[in-house]
Amino acid sequence: MESKFTEVYQKTSEEGHDTDCGKVSDMLDLVIDGEATTEEEKFFNAHIEDCVSCFENHQKQKLLKGIISGHLKRVIVPESLAFSIKAKIQETL
């Protein structure tokens, strides 16, 4: 039995490469942020091994994230603010 991910991301035609590029583009932030599933990462990595354009996009995005995060400062917020935010989030669920 195939997983839902596999069913959605299978190539369905000769144009599958273009379709896969779109899917990889949509997954780029998830992969870079470490939020992709293992199966998504495998699909992503297998694709960028063969697709120069997607590989280059991945490298550019990683570089951009590194540059931006290198210029950001962490700010310690009061614990009460963190609890307040978490409570508001819980109220909306």
N, C-alpha and C positions, 0 to 999 in steps of 0.2 A: 504494500500500500504506500503510495506516495504522499508526502506531506503536502499541506496546503501551499507552502512556499514553492515547492517543486512544481506543483500543478500550475501556479500562476506564472512562474518564471521560465517555463520550458520554451524553447524555440518552436514556433508554430509554422514557420515558412522559410523560404530562402532569404527573406528579409530579416530573419532572426537576429543577425548581427546588429542591424540598426535598432531593432527592438531591445536587444540586450544592452546596447549603449545607453538607451534611454533609461532602462531599469538601473543600470550602474550609476548613471548620473543622479537618479532619484535617491539612491542609497549612499551617495558620497558622504554626506554629513554624518549619517549613522555610523559608517565605518570609521571615519576619522575621529569621531567622538567616543568610539568604543561602545556604541549602543546597539550595534548589529548583532543578530544571532549568529551562532557558529555556522549555520547553514548559509545565511546571507553572506557572511565573510568568505566562505569557500567559493560561492558563486562569483562574488565580486573579484576575488583574487585570481580565480581561473580566467575570468574575462580580461582583466588588465594585463595578464601575462601575454595575451595574444593581440591586444588592441592598443596600439601606440597612442592613439588619441585619448582614450580613457585613462591610460597610464599617466600621460602628461597632465591631464586634468586633475587626477588624484595627487600628483606631486605638487602642482601649483596650489591646490587647496590646503594641503598639509603645510606648505611653506607659509601661506597667508595666515593660517591659524597660528603657527609658531611665532610669526612676527607680531601679530596682534596680541597674543597672550603674553608675549615678552614685554609689552608696554603697559600691561594692566597691573594695577596694584590691588592686593587683597586688603579689604577693609573688615575689621572685626566689628560686628554689629552687636548691640545689646542682646542678651539671651531672651529678654522679654519680647523683642521685636521678632525674633525667630519663632518663638512660641505662638505669637499673634498671627503670623503669616501661616504657620502650619494649621492653626485652628480655623482660619478662614478657608483654607483649601479643603479641610475636612468637611466644613459646612456645605461646600458646593458639590461634594460627592454624593 
